[in-house]
Amino acid sequence: MFKASCPDCGGRFELPPDALRLAIGRSSRTTFYSFTCPDCGGHVRKPAGERIVELLTDGGVATMRLHTG
């Protein structure tokens, strides 16, 4: 389980790996994780640095690689 929070409603909760998606881009600006807030239903997208990427991939979160060009 991963701890997360929603910037829209302020909810704090734990999410299973299948509730999160990780997108890895070519730069830190295009690398992020996302989920749907279980409290308000809002779509949340947050930046993911190297440590977050490592934790999420090790935890079994589905990952997609973004390619530009």
C-alpha positions in Angstrom: 0.0 0.0 0.0 1.1 3.5 -0.8 0.3 6.6 1.3 -1.1 9.5 -0.8 -3.0 12.7 -0.5 -5.3 14.8 -2.7 -4.4 18.4 -3.2 -8.0 19.2 -4.1 -10.0 17.9 -1.1 -7.1 17.4 1.4 -7.9 13.7 1.8 -5.2 11.3 3.0 -5.4 7.6 2.3 -3.6 4.4 1.3 -3.8 3.1 -2.2 -2.9 -0.4 -3.6 -0.4 -0.6 -6.5 -3.2 -1.1 -9.0 -4.7 2.2 -8.1 -1.6 4.2 -9.2 0.0 4.8 -12.7 3.6 5.8 -13.2 4.7 7.6 -16.4 8.4 8.0 -17.0 9.4 10.7 -19.5 12.7 12.0 -20.7 13.0 14.6 -18.0 11.8 15.2 -14.4 9.1 17.5 -15.8 7.5 14.6 -17.7 7.9 11.9 -15.1 4.9 11.7 -12.8 2.4 9.3 -11.0 -1.3 9.6 -11.1 -4.4 8.3 -9.3 -8.0 9.0 -8.8 -8.8 10.3 -5.3 -11.1 7.9 -3.5 -12.6 10.7 -1.5 -13.6 13.3 -4.1 -13.1 11.4 -7.4 -10.6 14.0 -8.7 -7.7 13.0 -11.0 -4.4 13.7 -9.2 -1.1 14.0 -11.0 2.1 14.5 -9.0 5.8 14.7 -10.0 7.9 11.6 -9.4 11.6 12.0 -8.7 14.1 9.1 -8.8 13.3 7.8 -5.3 9.5 7.8 -6.0 10.0 6.0 -9.3 12.1 3.4 -7.5 9.5 2.9 -4.8 6.6 2.7 -7.1 8.2 0.3 -9.6 9.5 -1.9 -6.8 6.0 -1.9 -5.3 4.4 -3.2 -8.6 2.8 0.0 -9.9 2.0 -0.2 -13.6 4.6 1.9 -15.5 4.6 3.4 -19.0 7.4 5.1 -20.7 6.6 8.3 -22.6 8.5 9.0 -25.8 8.5 12.3 -27.6 9.4 13.0 -31.2 
